[in-house]
Amino acid sequence: MNNFKNISDKKKSFLISLINEFFEAFMIILGISYISIITILSKIGIINFFGAEYWGLSVIVATFGFPLLLLILLLIIYAIEEIVTAIPLAIHKIKAIYNYTYLPLTTDEIKDALDKGIISSKEDYIRLILDSLRYGITNKPSSLFNTFYYIRLSKVEIYYLCKAFEEVFDSPIIIDKDMVSYINKHDYRYSPFDYLSTTDGYSIQDLRRGNESVTFAIYLNGDKYKEILETVDYPLYVCQ
């Protein structure tokens, strides 16, 4: 029946493809079947709102009433899910805000973090920023209620961060493909650096979510790090 079965892997769902191709016919058949079932149930008295002699009126009420009740039920479930999600999300955000107020952003603070073994490299420091400013309701990427966000740094904060970073590590802030993958791991909506835009008008968020193989460099001293900046896809100069 299928000449491709032994030479090619299945690419798509047969059922979904079938429904897509016959969607209009499927909806017509579904509508006719639904009304027919409601009519039969009303006629034999199982659905009876107004008495046996008014079974036709029961058909009309049931036809439009059941979908409305289903919609109301779904809205109630959605509202409950939003409330259940919002409470832990707010708690996690408060924790991220607390971390944000203590985040080491100056030269002395970064050196102190190195001396105390909190970080051991510039990559560790970038991950420390990401981990400190991230908040969400689960650490499972496959979760149905997966919601992750970041406390975002202002442009002024990024400026002073770059300044301290370059003084301590003698390097611009490099967001390579591994770090982009780390940011995107849980489908984040944005990152702490997403206030920055490229000269072409794209934000870091647009670029990193569309392509995990890109590399960013956020820097102040372009002359000093010219060779490094030539190796990245998007060098982003931060002016004061």
C-alpha positions in Angstrom: 0.0 0.0 0.0 2.8 2.4 0.9 5.9 2.2 -1.3 7.7 4.7 0.9 7.3 2.8 4.2 10.5 0.9 3.9 12.7 3.8 2.7 11.4 6.8 4.6 10.4 7.8 8.1 6.9 9.0 8.8 7.0 12.8 8.7 3.4 13.8 9.7 0.4 12.5 11.5 -1.9 10.7 9.1 -5.0 11.7 11.1 -4.1 15.4 11.3 -3.3 15.4 7.6 -6.6 13.7 6.8 -8.6 16.2 8.8 -6.7 19.2 7.2 -7.6 18.0 3.7 -11.2 17.3 4.5 -11.8 20.0 7.2 -14.9 21.6 5.6 -16.6 18.2 5.0 -15.6 17.1 8.5 -17.2 20.2 10.1 -20.4 19.8 8.1 -20.7 16.1 9.0 -19.9 17.0 12.7 -22.6 19.7 12.7 -25.2 17.5 11.1 -24.4 14.7 13.5 -24.6 17.0 16.5 -28.0 18.4 15.6 -29.3 14.9 14.7 -28.3 13.5 18.1 -29.8 16.5 19.9 -33.0 16.1 17.9 -33.3 12.3 18.6 -32.6 12.8 22.3 -35.3 15.6 22.5 -37.8 13.5 20.5 -37.5 10.5 22.8 -37.7 12.7 25.9 -34.1 12.3 27.2 -33.6 16.1 26.7 -36.8 17.7 27.7 -36.8 21.2 29.0 -40.4 22.3 28.1 -42.5 19.1 28.0 -42.9 16.5 25.3 -45.1 18.7 23.1 -42.3 21.3 22.8 -39.5 19.0 21.9 -38.6 21.3 19.0 -37.9 24.1 21.4 -35.7 21.8 23.5 -33.7 21.0 20.3 -33.0 24.8 19.8 -32.1 25.4 23.4 -29.9 22.3 23.6 -28.2 23.0 20.3 -26.9 26.4 21.4 -27.0 25.9 25.1 -24.5 23.0 25.4 -21.7 24.7 23.5 -22.3 27.8 25.6 -22.1 25.8 28.8 -18.9 24.1 27.5 -17.4 27.5 26.8 -18.3 28.8 30.2 -16.8 25.7 31.8 -13.6 26.1 29.8 -13.4 29.8 30.8 -13.8 28.8 34.5 -11.0 26.2 34.1 -8.8 28.8 32.4 -9.4 31.3 35.1 -8.5 28.8 37.8 -5.4 27.8 35.9 -4.4 31.5 35.7 -4.9 32.0 39.4 -3.0 28.8 40.3 -0.2 29.9 37.9 -0.1 33.5 39.0 0.5 32.8 42.8 3.8 30.8 42.5 4.9 33.0 39.6 4.5 36.1 41.8 6.5 34.4 44.6 9.3 33.5 42.1 9.3 37.0 40.7 9.7 38.5 44.2 12.7 36.2 44.7 14.2 37.3 41.4 13.7 41.0 42.3 15.5 40.3 45.6 18.4 38.7 43.7 18.4 41.6 41.3 19.0 44.1 44.2 22.1 42.1 45.3 23.5 41.2 41.9 27.2 41.9 41.7 27.6 44.5 38.9 30.6 46.5 39.9 34.3 45.6 39.4 34.9 45.0 43.1 31.8 42.9 43.5 32.7 40.7 40.6 36.3 40.2 41.9 34.9 39.4 45.3 32.6 36.7 43.7 35.7 35.3 42.0 37.7 35.3 45.3 34.9 33.6 47.2 34.5 30.9 44.5 30.9 31.9 43.7 32.1 32.1 40.0 35.3 30.9 38.4 35.0 32.3 34.9 33.3 34.9 32.8 30.9 32.3 31.5 30.0 31.5 35.1 29.3 35.1 35.7 26.9 35.4 32.8 25.1 32.3 34.0 25.0 33.8 37.5 23.2 36.8 36.0 20.8 34.6 34.1 20.0 32.3 37.0 19.6 35.2 39.4 17.2 37.2 37.3 15.1 34.2 36.0 11.8 33.4 37.4 9.1 30.9 36.6 6.8 28.3 38.0 8.6 25.1 37.0 12.0 23.9 35.9 10.6 21.3 33.5 10.8 22.4 29.9 8.0 20.0 28.9 5.6 21.3 31.5 2.1 22.3 30.3 2.2 25.4 32.4 5.8 26.3 31.4 6.2 30.1 32.1 9.6 31.7 32.3 10.6 35.3 32.4 13.6 37.5 33.3 14.1 40.7 35.3 15.6 42.8 32.5 18.5 45.1 33.0 18.2 48.7 31.9 20.5 50.1 29.2 22.4 52.1 31.9 22.9 48.9 34.0 24.1 47.0 30.9 26.6 49.9 30.3 28.1 49.6 33.8 27.9 45.8 33.6 30.0 45.9 30.4 32.4 48.3 31.9 33.0 46.2 35.0 33.1 43.0 32.9 35.8 44.3 30.6 37.9 45.5 33.5 37.7 42.2 35.3 37.8 39.7 32.4 39.5 41.8 29.7 36.8 40.8 27.3 33.4 41.9 26.0 30.3 40.0 27.2 30.1 37.1 24.7 26.7 35.4 24.3 27.8 32.4 22.1 25.6 29.7 20.7 25.9 27.6 23.9 24.8 30.5 26.0 21.9 31.3 23.6 20.9 27.7 23.9 21.1 28.0 27.7 18.8 31.1 27.6 16.3 29.4 25.2 16.3 26.1 27.1 13.0 26.7 28.8 11.4 28.8 26.1 12.1 32.2 27.7 10.1 35.2 26.5 13.2 37.4 26.8 16.6 37.7 28.5 18.2 40.4 30.7 19.9 41.9 27.7 16.9 42.2 25.4 16.6 45.9 25.6 19.5 46.1 23.2 18.8 46.2 19.5 21.1 45.7 16.5 21.8 48.5 14.0 19.3 46.7 11.6 16.5 47.2 14.1 16.4 43.6 15.4 16.3 43.0 19.1 18.5 40.3 20.7 15.2 38.5 21.5 14.1 38.4 17.9 17.5 37.0 16.7 18.2 34.5 19.5 14.8 33.0 19.4 15.0 32.5 15.6 18.5 31.1 15.5 20.4 29.3 18.3 23.6 29.3 16.3 24.2 33.1 16.5 26.8 34.8 18.7 26.5 38.2 20.3 29.1 40.5 21.8 28.0 43.3 24.1 30.9 45.8 24.5 32.1 49.3 25.3 35.7 49.3 24.0 35.4 48.3 20.3 39.0 49.3 19.5 40.5 47.1 22.2 38.5 44.1 21.3 38.4 44.5 17.5 39.7 41.0 16.7 37.1 39.4 19.1 34.2 41.4 17.7 35.1 40.3 14.1 34.4 36.7 15.1 30.8 37.3 16.3 27.6 37.6 14.3 26.2 40.6 16.1 28.5 42.9 18.0 26.4 45.3 20.0 27.9 48.6 21.1 26.5 50.0 24.3 26.7 53.8 24.6 26.3 55.6 27.9 
